[in-house]
Amino acid sequence: MKDILDLHTHTIASGHAYNTLYEMAQSASQKGLALLGVTEHAPRIPGACHPFYFINFKVIPRTLFGVRLLMGCELNIIDQSGAIDLEPRYQGELDFGIASIHEPCYDKGTAAQNTAAYLGAMKNPLVHIIGHPDDGRFPVDYETLVCAAKEHHVLLEVNNSSLTPGCHRKNSRENLITMLEYCRKYQVSIIMDSDAHCEADVGNHANAHSILEETGFPEALVVNNSLQKAASFLPTLQKHLALGEYSHD
């Protein structure tokens, strides 16, 4: 499968990642990506950047080393209503948002409570992707999650890092297989992302590709092979394509 985009990556601004924005973009270029999303952690993650980081994206070139950039944020879901941790006054320059549950920012709940948290986040127009919904420490009703993603037109992520040996997330492989079964049943699209915290991992979706191949997941439901497919979930990308600023693939 052609794979031309990676929309979940972190730079040194996130506090526990190890390369600059320019280094990440150069790596994306060397790996043949057309589009790179940079999604620093929102403020509740220990060591993450100040909210002011998110209000000055206008100074960043939107093409680096021939790769188009989208500047987003990995938002923390902070309660079972699906509230996020970046105040509206800091959201105006974001191209897109990923909403994720992280242990330092969210009290563990039941499957029903965790599912409600994801569903609440999906209702937020800033949220376009649900990040790593595979962590068994936060159990989820996957059928309900997938149906809600379809209703709210939100992408569900197959996170390559979750499938890496030694990852702190629990039972990710089994949970992703379950999620993908429901995505196939209800015709819900997914996105493969690296969740790269260093330049070596930019565009690395090897584990994600493997699980898609193993489950026979239909390529038509994977947005990584087409900017147009991805843009149908990301209004800012759709705008760039309509203006002819990005090439169509």
C-alpha positions as CSV (number, residue, x, y, z in Angstrom):
1,M,0.0,0.0,0.0
2,K,1.3,3.5,-0.9
3,D,1.8,5.4,2.4
4,I,2.3,9.1,1.9
5,L,1.5,10.8,5.2
6,D,2.2,10.6,8.9
7,L,0.0,12.9,11.1
8,H,1.1,12.0,14.6
9,T,4.6,13.1,15.5
10,H,6.4,15.1,18.2
11,T,9.4,17.3,18.4
12,I,11.6,18.5,21.3
13,A,8.7,21.0,22.1
14,S,6.8,18.1,23.6
15,G,9.4,17.7,26.3
16,H,10.2,14.0,25.9
17,A,10.9,13.9,22.2
18,Y,14.4,14.4,20.7
19,N,14.5,16.1,17.4
20,T,13.6,19.5,16.0
21,L,10.8,20.4,13.6
22,Y,13.3,20.8,10.8
23,E,14.9,17.4,11.5
24,M,11.5,15.7,11.6
25,A,10.5,17.3,8.2
26,Q,13.9,16.3,6.7
27,S,13.4,12.7,7.8
28,A,9.8,12.8,6.3
29,S,11.3,14.0,3.0
30,Q,14.0,11.3,2.9
31,K,11.3,8.7,3.4
32,G,9.1,10.0,0.6
33,L,6.2,11.4,2.6
34,A,4.0,14.1,1.0
35,L,2.5,15.3,4.3
36,L,3.7,15.5,7.9
37,G,1.5,16.4,10.8
38,V,3.3,17.7,13.9
39,T,1.2,17.3,17.1
40,E,2.9,18.4,20.2
41,H,1.4,17.3,23.5
42,A,-1.1,19.7,25.1
43,P,-0.1,21.3,28.4
44,R,-1.2,18.7,30.9
45,I,1.4,16.2,29.9
46,P,4.4,16.8,32.3
47,G,7.1,18.7,30.5
48,A,5.0,19.7,27.5
49,C,5.1,23.1,25.9
50,H,3.4,26.2,27.1
51,P,0.0,27.0,25.4
52,F,1.6,30.0,23.7
53,Y,3.4,27.5,21.5
54,F,0.2,26.8,19.6
55,I,-0.6,30.5,18.8
56,N,2.4,31.3,16.6
57,F,2.2,28.7,13.8
58,K,2.0,31.5,11.3
59,V,5.9,31.8,11.4
60,I,6.4,28.2,10.3
61,P,7.0,27.5,6.6
62,R,4.3,25.1,5.5
63,T,6.6,23.3,3.1
64,L,10.0,22.0,4.4
65,F,12.3,19.9,2.3
66,G,9.4,19.4,-0.2
67,V,7.1,18.0,2.5
68,R,3.8,19.8,3.3
69,L,3.2,20.5,7.0
70,L,0.1,20.5,9.1
71,M,0.5,21.9,12.6
72,G,-1.8,20.3,15.1
73,C,-1.9,19.2,18.8
74,E,-2.3,15.9,20.6
75,L,-5.0,17.0,23.0
76,N,-5.5,15.3,26.4
77,I,-8.9,13.9,27.2
78,I,-9.1,14.9,30.9
79,D,-12.4,13.5,32.1
80,Q,-15.2,11.2,31.3
81,S,-17.2,13.9,29.5
82,G,-14.5,14.1,26.9
83,A,-13.2,17.6,27.9
84,I,-9.8,18.5,26.5
85,D,-7.0,20.5,28.0
86,L,-6.2,23.3,25.5
87,E,-8.3,26.4,26.1
88,P,-10.2,27.8,23.1
89,R,-8.1,31.0,23.1
90,Y,-5.1,28.9,22.1
91,Q,-6.9,26.8,19.4
92,G,-7.2,29.3,16.5
93,E,-4.1,28.4,14.6
94,L,-4.4,24.6,14.8
95,D,-4.8,22.8,11.6
96,F,-6.2,19.7,13.3
97,G,-6.4,17.9,16.6
98,I,-5.8,14.4,17.9
99,A,-7.6,13.5,21.1
100,S,-5.9,10.9,23.3
101,I,-6.1,9.4,26.8
102,H,-2.9,9.6,28.7
103,E,-2.4,8.2,32.2
104,P,-1.0,11.4,33.8
105,C,-4.0,13.4,32.6
106,Y,-7.0,11.0,33.1
107,D,-8.3,8.9,35.9
108,K,-8.9,5.4,34.9
109,G,-12.6,4.4,34.5
110,T,-14.8,1.5,33.4
111,A,-15.2,0.6,29.8
112,A,-18.5,2.6,29.7
113,Q,-16.8,5.6,31.3
114,N,-13.8,5.5,29.0
115,T,-16.0,5.1,26.0
116,A,-18.1,8.0,27.0
117,A,-14.9,10.1,27.3
118,Y,-13.9,9.3,23.7
119,L,-17.4,10.0,22.5
120,G,-17.5,13.3,24.2
121,A,-14.2,14.3,22.6
122,M,-15.5,13.3,19.2
123,K,-18.2,15.9,19.5
124,N,-15.6,18.6,19.7
125,P,-15.1,20.1,16.2
126,L,-11.3,20.5,17.0
127,V,-11.0,16.7,17.2
128,H,-10.3,14.9,13.9
129,I,-8.5,11.8,15.0
130,I,-8.7,9.6,18.1
131,G,-5.2,8.7,19.1
132,H,-4.1,5.3,20.2
133,P,-7.5,4.0,21.4
134,D,-5.9,0.6,22.0
135,D,-4.5,0.9,25.5
136,G,-6.0,-1.8,27.7
137,R,-5.3,0.2,30.8
138,F,-8.4,2.2,29.6
139,P,-10.8,-0.4,28.4
140,V,-13.3,0.6,25.7
141,D,-16.5,-0.7,24.1
142,Y,-15.1,-0.9,20.5
143,E,-18.4,-1.3,18.7
144,T,-19.7,1.8,20.3
145,L,-16.5,3.7,19.6
146,V,-16.4,2.7,16.0
147,C,-20.1,3.6,15.4
148,A,-19.5,7.0,17.0
149,A,-16.5,7.6,14.8
150,K,-18.7,7.0,11.8
151,E,-21.4,9.3,13.2
152,H,-19.0,12.2,13.9
153,H,-16.7,11.6,10.9
154,V,-13.6,11.1,13.0
155,L,-10.6,8.9,12.1
156,L,-9.5,6.1,14.5
157,E,-5.8,5.6,14.7
158,V,-3.7,2.5,14.3
159,N,-0.7,3.7,16.3
160,N,2.5,2.1,15.2
161,S,4.2,2.8,18.5
162,S,1.5,0.9,20.4
163,L,2.6,-2.3,18.6
164,T,6.3,-1.8,19.3
165,P,7.7,-4.4,21.7
166,G,8.1,-2.8,25.2
167,C,5.4,-0.2,24.7
168,H,3.8,0.7,28.0
169,R,0.3,0.4,26.5
170,K,-1.4,-2.9,27.3
171,N,-3.1,-5.4,25.0
172,S,-2.8,-3.1,22.1
173,R,-2.6,-5.8,19.5
174,E,-5.7,-7.6,20.6
175,N,-7.6,-4.4,21.0
176,L,-6.7,-3.1,17.6
177,I,-7.7,-6.4,16.0
178,T,-11.1,-6.0,17.7
179,M,-11.4,-2.4,16.6
180,L,-10.5,-3.2,13.0
181,E,-13.1,-5.9,12.9
182,Y,-15.8,-3.3,13.8
183,C,-14.3,-0.8,11.4
184,R,-14.6,-3.3,8.6
185,K,-18.2,-4.2,9.6
186,Y,-19.3,-0.6,9.8
187,Q,-17.1,0.8,7.0
188,V,-15.2,3.2,9.2
189,S,-11.9,4.7,8.0
190,I,-8.6,4.5,10.0
191,I,-5.3,6.2,9.8
192,M,-1.9,4.7,10.5
193,D,0.4,7.0,12.5
194,S,3.9,6.6,13.8
195,D,3.6,8.6,17.0
196,A,7.3,9.4,16.4
197,H,9.3,11.0,19.2
198,C,12.5,10.9,17.2
199,E,13.3,11.4,13.5
200,A,14.2,7.8,13.0
201,D,10.5,6.8,13.5
202,V,8.9,9.4,11.2
203,G,6.7,7.5,8.7
204,N,7.4,4.2,10.4
205,H,4.2,2.3,10.1
206,A,5.7,-1.2,9.7
207,N,3.8,-2.6,12.7
208,A,0.6,-1.0,11.6
209,H,0.9,-2.3,8.0
210,S,1.5,-5.8,9.5
211,I,-1.7,-5.9,11.5
212,L,-3.7,-4.5,8.6
213,E,-2.3,-7.2,6.3
214,E,-2.9,-9.9,9.0
215,T,-6.5,-8.9,9.4
216,G,-7.0,-8.4,5.6
217,F,-8.2,-4.9,6.3
218,P,-9.5,-3.1,3.2
219,E,-7.2,-0.6,1.7
220,A,-10.2,1.6,0.8
221,L,-10.7,2.3,4.5
222,V,-7.1,3.5,5.0
223,V,-6.5,7.2,4.4
224,N,-2.7,7.1,4.3
225,N,-2.6,6.4,0.6
226,S,-4.3,9.6,-0.5
227,L,-4.3,13.3,0.4
228,Q,-7.9,13.5,-0.8
229,K,-9.0,10.7,1.4
230,A,-7.3,12.3,4.4
231,A,-8.7,15.7,3.5
232,S,-12.3,14.4,3.7
233,F,-11.6,14.2,7.5
234,L,-9.4,17.3,7.8
235,P,-11.1,20.6,6.7
236,T,-7.8,22.5,6.7
237,L,-6.2,20.0,4.4
238,Q,-9.3,20.1,2.2
239,K,-8.9,23.9,2.0
240,H,-5.3,23.7,0.9
241,L,-6.2,21.1,-1.8
242,A,-9.0,23.3,-3.1
243,L,-6.7,26.3,-3.3
244,G,-4.1,24.2,-5.2
245,E,-1.5,24.6,-2.5
246,Y,-1.0,20.9,-2.1
247,S,-0.6,18.4,-4.9
248,H,-3.4,15.8,-5.2
249,D,-2.5,12.2,-4.7
